[in-house]
Amino acid sequence: MITVRIGRLPGRIEELALESGSVVADALEVSALDPEGYEVRVNGAPTDLEAELTDGDTVLLVKKIKGNC
């Protein structure tokens, strides 16, 4: 088992216990979070839904912000 923190920014962050070998998509499913319209980050770095998680990781959904280009 691994423990990860997951949440949406701004918003609440919760702690989950997952099976070893779980990926980001598994964590989102267990927490009932929808990544639509958000950038997914693990420990601050952008990632995809198939990235494997390790014990102590933090998964955040960050609102996509368009720059002034």
C-alpha positions as CSV (number, residue, x, y, z in Angstrom):
1,M,0.0,0.0,0.0
2,I,1.0,3.6,-0.6
3,T,-0.3,6.9,0.7
4,V,-0.7,9.9,-1.6
5,R,-2.2,13.3,-1.1
6,I,-4.6,14.5,-3.8
7,G,-6.7,17.6,-4.5
8,R,-7.8,20.5,-6.6
9,L,-6.2,23.9,-6.4
10,P,-7.8,26.0,-5.1
11,G,-9.6,23.5,-2.8
12,R,-9.2,20.8,-0.3
13,I,-6.4,18.2,-0.3
14,E,-7.1,14.7,1.1
15,E,-4.9,11.7,1.8
16,L,-5.6,8.3,0.1
17,A,-4.3,4.8,0.6
18,L,-3.8,3.0,-2.7
19,E,-2.4,-0.3,-3.9
20,S,1.3,-0.2,-4.8
21,G,1.6,0.3,-8.6
22,S,-1.4,2.6,-8.8
23,V,-1.3,5.4,-11.4
24,V,-2.6,8.9,-11.4
25,A,-5.9,7.8,-13.1
26,D,-6.5,5.4,-10.2
27,A,-6.1,8.1,-7.6
28,L,-8.5,10.4,-9.5
29,E,-11.1,7.7,-9.7
30,V,-10.9,6.8,-6.0
31,S,-11.1,10.5,-5.0
32,A,-13.9,11.2,-7.5
33,L,-12.0,14.1,-9.1
34,D,-12.4,15.0,-12.7
35,P,-9.3,16.3,-14.5
36,E,-11.3,18.0,-17.3
37,G,-10.1,21.6,-17.6
38,Y,-7.2,21.1,-15.2
39,E,-3.5,20.4,-15.6
40,V,-2.4,17.3,-13.6
41,R,0.8,17.6,-11.6
42,V,2.6,15.1,-9.4
43,N,4.9,16.7,-6.8
44,G,4.7,20.0,-8.8
45,A,5.7,18.5,-12.2
46,P,3.2,18.2,-15.1
47,T,2.3,14.5,-15.8
48,D,-0.1,12.2,-17.6
49,L,-2.8,10.0,-16.1
50,E,-0.7,6.8,-16.6
51,A,2.2,8.0,-14.4
52,E,2.9,5.5,-11.6
53,L,2.6,6.9,-8.1
54,T,5.0,6.2,-5.2
55,D,4.4,6.5,-1.4
56,G,4.2,10.2,-0.3
57,D,3.4,11.7,-3.8
58,T,1.1,14.7,-4.1
59,V,-1.3,14.8,-7.0
60,L,-2.8,18.2,-7.8
61,L,-5.3,19.4,-10.3
62,V,-4.3,23.0,-11.2
63,K,-6.7,25.2,-13.2
64,K,-5.3,25.9,-16.7
65,I,-4.5,29.6,-17.1
66,K,-4.0,31.2,-20.5
67,G,-1.1,33.6,-20.8
68,N,-1.1,37.0,-22.4
69,C,0.4,36.1,-25.7
